[in-house]
Every structure is written in structure tokens, then in C-alpha cells.
């Protein structure tokens, strides 16, 4: 992903910060300056935010390591201004497994809060009024930091358990509903509730805090996308690549030129092409590479084509191809039968197949 800072790996999972995370730090500094803060206080507030987001990383690792128990890997954890996102290869389809994965993140924050509680003299704070407690939290000290992190982790649990799909609470709701209603109907209900709550967050964000607007957009788009994905997977269940693949292919060769590739694009609706050499697949020429090298008409395709490609079998489930598209970012797959090229499949084919299967002729 462009615009990210890679921090390293934990348990084999990449940890990265998205560039938009800087907006949160700028906002924290802005609020501190408004309250009369200085450079030292701004740097201290930034440090506190970074410590808090370390707790967020642990929260996401809770999801990731629990998913790993069910054979599901996590490619990376990305920190955003609104929190963290663990990019799992897929969500567990069994309700019980999804329930455990969804609860694992908040459970980590509960554990952190419990550990912090052993070092916090709560009896000193019981008599404080809200204003006094806020003043104490704004002071620079070890005890105020511990209390802040304790409260923040409790708030992370409460906030994440709001049943706004695709947040943790929404996934818990879907898992519970799926025990009785099935995954498709459960997703429809949970995503619908998530979008309703997203509209509420958006309205509150206008009057209270602009970060609620970002959260609202994340929830609304995420809920809609997840609902569509589950519906599409349901439609594709039981169907194989043979039913949706493209069979009329324009074959290019390594010694062909970019001019020939451009002519092939203009002469048909094909965008990506299989490159063959002596009846063997030599590579794939992607549309983006054709466009990038369109000003070099005499350039040989062998100098442009991608050779590290993934093929699929004609009898393979279409759902597995969708999974490869999501996880490997591949967009075009040559289709083989008995090690011979018989076609190709991409997201366009799959989308058209979904349209026809979801709107069958009566």
C-alpha cells in the first residue's frame, strides 16, 4: 500500500501506519495549543497517543492470533486515525469461530485494564468531581498516565462492542444471529443496523467531533461492502471456474510488440492477455503495463510481461478465485485443464456471472 510507514513485524504480521494517522497527531497538537500548551506538552500528548495505539495494536493482534488458531492468516495490521485494522485473509464462516475472533480484540483491552488496575490507587480518585478528574488526567505524571490508559482501554472495549457492523460488536451480533438465521441473513441484519448507526455517528460528528464523521464513513462503507461480499459468495457457492471463464482469448507471444498488444486491446473488450511460448504459458501482459509502455510501440512483450503469475483449474470453485483476488491482489488468471490453457477468468467475468445468477430468467 502506498503512503504507509512500515514498523516491522510481530508474530510474522506486518505492522504499518497509514499516512492519514498524521492527521490525528496534528489534531492532538492543535487541541493542546488551544488550551495554552507548549512544545513539551504537545510532545507528551503525542507520546501518550502512541502508547494508546500500542494498545490498539495488541487489540488487533488478539483478532489475528485467534484467527490463526482456525487456520486463517493475517497479512498486516494498519493503524489509522480512527483505530487499527487487521487484514485477515478471510473471516471465519462458522459462527462460533467468528464470535471468538471478534471478542478476542476487546478481551485484550480488558486484560490490559486489569493489569493496569494493580498499579492504580483508585481510592485516591473516588472523591474527585469530573472537572478535578479531568485536570488530573491532563497533568504530566506516571499515575495520571496509568489512569488515562486504564480509562482509554475500557472505552475501547465499550466503543468496539457497539453493534455497528463491521466493528467488533457488529461481528459479534452477526455471529450470534448466524446460529439461527444463517450467514447471509445475519449479515444483512447486522450491516443494516451498522449503516443506521453510521448515519447517527455522522450527525453527532457534525456537532461534536469531526472524527466521528470518519468513523461513520468507515462503518457505512464497510457494512455495505461486507453485505455485498457475503451475498455474492452465497450466489457463487457450488459454481466452478468453467461456468464463468472467458474462452475466446487473444493470445500474444513474447516476441510480439507493444504495438500488437495495443491493437489487440482496441480490437476487442479484452484488457489483459495470456502470453504463450511454444504452447506453454510464458506470462501475462496486464492492461496497466500496456498503458505504461504505450509510447514504446516497438518494445517486445517479453520485456514487459509478468512471469510470476497464478493459474487456476477449470474445476476450481469460483469462490476460491475471489479469495485469491482479495488476498493476492491478482486480477487475471489463466485457466488450465490437464495443464493446457483453456481460458481465463477475472473480476469482470465473475461480476457478470453474479449478475446473471442473481437475476435469473423466470
C-alpha positions, 0 to 999 in steps of 0.5 A: 500500500502506498503512503504507509510507514512500515514498523516491522513485524510481530508474530510474522504480521506486518505492522504499518501506519497509514499516512492519514494517522498524521492527521490525528497527531496534528489534531492532538497538537492543535487541541493542546495549543488551544488550551495554552500548551507548549512544545513539551506538552504537545510532545507528551500528548503525542507520546501518550497517543502512541502508547494508546495505539500500542494498545490498539495494536495488541487489540488487533493482534488478539483478532489475528492470533485467534484467527490463526488458531482456525487456520486463517492468516493475517497479512498486516495490521494498519493503524489509522486515525480512527483505530487499527485494522487487521487484514485477515485473509478471510473471516471465519464462516462458522459462527462460533469461530467468528464470535471468538475472533471478534471478542478476542480484540476487546478481551485484550483491552480488558486484560490490559485494564486489569493489569493496569488496575494493580498499579492504580490507587483508585481510592485516591480518585473516588472523591474527585468531581469530573472537572478535578478528574479531568485536570488530573488526567491532563497533568504530566505524571506516571499515575495520571498516565496509568489512569488515562490508559486504564480509562482509554482501554475500557472505552475501547472495549465499550466503543468496539462492542457497539453493534455497528457492523463491521466493528467488533460488536457488529461481528459479534451480533452477526455471529450470534444471529448466524446460529439461527438465521444463517450467514447471509441473513445475519449479515444483512441484519447486522450491516443494516443496523451498522449503516443506521448507526453510521448515519447517527455517528455522522450527525453527532460528528457534525456537532461534536467531533469531526472524527466521528464523521470518519468513523461513520464513513468507515462503518457505512462503507464497510457494512455495505461492502461486507453485505455485498461480499457475503451475498455474492459468495452465497450466489457463487457457492457450488459454481466452478471456474468453467461456468464463468471463464472467458474462452475466446482469448487473444493470445500474444507471444513474447516476441510480439510488440507493444504495438500488437498488444495495443491493437489487440486491446482496441480490437476487442473488450479484452484488457489483459492477455495470456502470453504463450511460448511454444504452447506453454504459458510464458506470462501475462501482459496486464492492461496497466503495463500496456498503458505504461509502455504505450509510447514504446510501440516497438518494445517486445512483450517479453520485456514487459510481461509478468512471469510470476503469475497464478493459474487456476483449474477449470474445476476450481470453485469460483469462490476460491478465485475471489479469495485469491483476488482479495488476498493476492491482489491478482486480477487475471488468471489463466485457466488450465485443464490437464495443464493446457490453457483453456481460458481465463477468468477475472473480476469482470467475468465473475461480476457478470456471472453474479449478475446473471445468477442473481437475476435469473430468467423466470 
